[in-house]
Amino acid sequence: MRQALAADVVKATAEKYGVCVRPFTMEVGDRDTGELRYVPVPCGSTVESVCLSCARKAKALRQAQCREGWHMTEEPDLTPDAPTDAHTELMTLRADLVQLYRDVTSAGDQVEAEELRAEIVSVDDELRQLGMRGRLPSIDLPTKKVVKRSTKRRQDAPNLPTRKVTKATVGREYAGKFRPSMFVTLTCDTYGRVRGDGSPVDPSTYDYRRAARDAVHFSALIDRWYQNMRRVVGWDAQYFATVEPQKRAAPHLHTAIRGSISHDVIRMVTAATYHQVWWPNHDQVVYVDRMPLWDMGSRAFVDPETREPLTSWEDAVDQVEHPAHVVTFGEQVHSKGILGGTEESGRHIGYLTKYLTKSTGEVVEASTARQADHHDRLHAELSVTPCSPRCAVWLLYGVEPKGANGKMSPGRCKGRAHRRATLGLPGRRVLVSRKWSGKTLVDHKADRKAFVKQALAVVGIEKPEPDTSRLLWRKVESNDPSVPPRDQLVMRAIAERITWKAEYDRALLAAAGPPGGVPETSATRDAA
């Protein structure tokens, strides 16, 4: 009974050769030949405990992205391609459909309007497939004026000098050859004294409400910090950042910034950065025992006793006069200059991506009773802290959230902020600016693939790109009897990976040449 299980042996072998251990199956059909086969598609998980192989590949891809953009010496070329005739034809069709949609909507024909909406969505998908980025105009006209808040700085925040932000993204060069970049660490403010394990010294005085709200809005505070930094330095600073939890379960930021910035400027911008949350007040829960009910007639949530509809989100926001919360950074700021191509640079890239293969719950896992109690208290506060305008927690405060429907359960939101395993940490673990490397993750993956194909071509191994235009892909159902077992697909992928690795090793040996660097030719041997 203590012998190794067959499933564990298959999993260990797959992890040894970098094969996904939990792929999902796709049915691939060839329109020309009629051939039907089943292909394992990697799960793409970024967590080692879920799939070690996929997580390590994702981490290596992020490391390559960070390394390529951190110490760039030339501006990335981001000139967009010119629109094609196919683009303009589809956009013309979309304009006609939108006008027709608005006409039938005004006439009250909801059935025709839904059909036109579906057709417009189909045209939008075709535009994306042709290669187009950016947001398309909404097909619905705005029904209410957007509330605009004052941009005047708070009186309790220091002022910041501002410059006109140029389009430059590459930092300054010193002495004709040195072009340092920055590594910065930012933390949240203090909520009370904590012990070495992160648990509070006095839980009764620890500000769990502010800790929960700071965690929910931490990503917005980070975005504001980068905006302020660009306005102060006067150039379009680019960044690669990761968000990790501290022992006290509060988020903190590690970021690599291209170009050199003085430590005083970083501290000044950090002290002056804040984010105001212009949401309805949510300090006191209104509904505890009897929850709001969904009224089918008015299609809105109503009070369980008076049957009066709750305040809509738009009306509640209109009544806001003061921000419900203000997020700021803590006093601890660490900044360091890093030169590209050095051992220190590689070490900091590894530090940036250290926890990318671990889930948030694995990083903040409680190992003591005090830590577990601390996490329970924080989670209890997060369970009554709204995470977005569409959060179902708003119903506890007598406010109907955006997009409310009958399926929504008051106080129960599926957002990551309310989960016990995440403790309010933002869903985005990696933050990368658009001009960091001038490439997307798909582009970086294509570069790695092109490098391998080029190495194989040197030794005469050609890997032509297959024509996928005549293939039909379909995700199979779990109860499909014709689908082969997952272990069989994994074993097939292992065999393919072993073949590919042997071919790549052969290419590496050919590129390295014979030992000693002396070509093994008959003339050379005779001369020896």
Secondary structure, 3 states (H helix, E strand, C coil): CCCCCHHHHHHHHHHHCCCCCCCEEEEEEECCCCCEEEEEECCCCCCCCCCHHHHHHHHHHHHHHHHHHHCCCCCCCCCCCCCCHHHHHHHHHHHHHHHHHHHHHHHCCHHHHHHHHHHHHHHHHHHHHHHCCCCCCCCCCCCCCCCCCCCCCCCCCCCCCCCCCECCCCCCCECCCECCEEEEEEEECCCCCECCCCCECCCCCCCHHHHHHHHHCHHHHHHHHHHHHHHHHCECCCEEEEEEECCCCCEEEEEEECCCCCHHHHHHHHHHCEEEECCCCCCCCCCCCCCCEEECCCCEEECCCCCCECEEHHHHHHCCCCCCEEEEEEEEEEEEEECCCCHHHHHHHHHHCCCCCCCHHHHCCCCCHHHHHHHHHHHHHHCCCCCCCCCHHHHHHCEECCCCCCCCCCCCCCCHHHCCCCCCCCCCCEEECCCCCCCCHHHHHHHHHHHHHHHHHHCCCCCCCCCCCCEEEEECCCCCCCCCCHHHHHHHHHHHHHHHHHHHHHHHHHHHCCHHHCCCCHHHHHHC
